[in-house]
Structures are given as structure tokens and as C-alpha cells.
Amino acid sequence: MKPQIIILLGKPGSGKGTQARLLCEKFGFEYIGSGDILRKRKLKNDFFGKKIASFIDKGKRVPTIVISALWMEKFAKLKEKKDLKGIVIDGSPRTKEEAKLLEEAFDWFEWKNKKVFLIDISSKTAISRLSSRKICQKCGKIYPNPPKEQKFCDKCHGRLIQREDDTYQGIKERLRWYQKEVKMAIDFYQKRNELIKIDGEKSIDEVFKEILSYL
């Protein structure tokens, strides 16, 4: 039944990234975050990288065809790993079309063992969490609500910053996108009776324990 495929969905600030990290640390799973893949790919000084950078740097959504191409490239590399235990996909699919493409990819790579979790929080909670969180500029570690005096990451000593899309206007825009597009992907899995809803208002440890109970 290996590898175990886990998809984590939810509003911005729901804790998807934190839960993905915990799962990878506990089980040795591979992490796939579309945002991370795009940020790494944009650093290559070719047409594809420059085009991705032109979208990301302006806060524009990268087209699904680009995301799917990067997914397939990453999946192909992971397929060759003899000791692949599992894959955690953080924050994708972003649309119903991406959900369908992911299903086709899983079929192509013959990965059958899948769990889809929705970490559910209110919009009020999302705004509260995102407006107070910081992220390490160097390694990307997220600090949900760090002390005001903490300026650097305790992991790599990179500077802690607030992402541009974690400002109030950025958060409101991300929540509008969630309701317009991501909700369609969630409904896709709901109709297939594959969606497992987790109460994301609980503590990090409580959410993690509930996810583990389904694994």
C-alpha cells in the first residue's frame, strides 16, 4: 500500500504547513508544497523560471498547466525512490481542475493509498492567525505568534519577516480566492466521499493527534 499520499487542504492560516512538517518528521514522508516548488523553480535563469518569477513577484496566480508540469517532474523523481514511504501535499489542489489533474497523476504513478484532510477554521481565525505570524526568510519555518522580541529563526538564524500576503488586504484577497476556487476542489473530494474534516480551531497537538487517528 506504499506510499501513503496525504493531501492537506484548508483556509490560509489553518496550519496545513505545520501539520505537513509534523507528518514528514514523524513518518519520513516527502513534502510537496506548490509554493515551495514555484519559489525554487523561479531561481533558474531560463525562460520558464523568469516567467514564473514574473507571476509570483506580482502576486499573480501561476497557471494550472505550469503547476501540473512541476508536479509531474517532482512525482517522477519520487517514483524512483526505493524507500518512498509517503508524500504530503500542502495546500494543493487550489482548484477543481487541479484536483482532477492530481487524480490523473496518482493513477499514472500507480499510487492508490490516499487520504484527504480539510483542516477547517473560520475566516475570523484565519485573519487573526495570519496577521500575527512570521516566517523565516531563509528556511521558510513558520512562527504562528512569535514573541515581539524574537527577530531571528531558532533553526537557521534567518530573519523573521511578515509575508506580503499576510497583510490585512493580502489575507482578505486570499480568503476570497479560497471561497471562489479552493472550495470547488474541496467539494470535489466531498462528493467522492474522500474528505476528512478536522477541527483546525484546536491546538496544533490536538489537530495532529486527530490526523494520526485516521492513519
Secondary structure, DSSP 4 states (H G I P E B T S, - for coil): -PSEEEEEEESTTSSHHHHHHHHHHHH-PEEEEHHHHHHHHTTSSSHHHHHHHHHHTTTPPPPHHHHHHHHHHHHHHHHT-TT--EEEEES---SHHHHHHHHHHHHHTT---EEEEEEE--HHHHHHHHHH-EEETTT--EESS--TT--B-TTT-PBEE--GGGSHHHHHHHHHHIIIIIHHHHHHHHHTT-EEEEETTS-HHHHHHHHHHT-
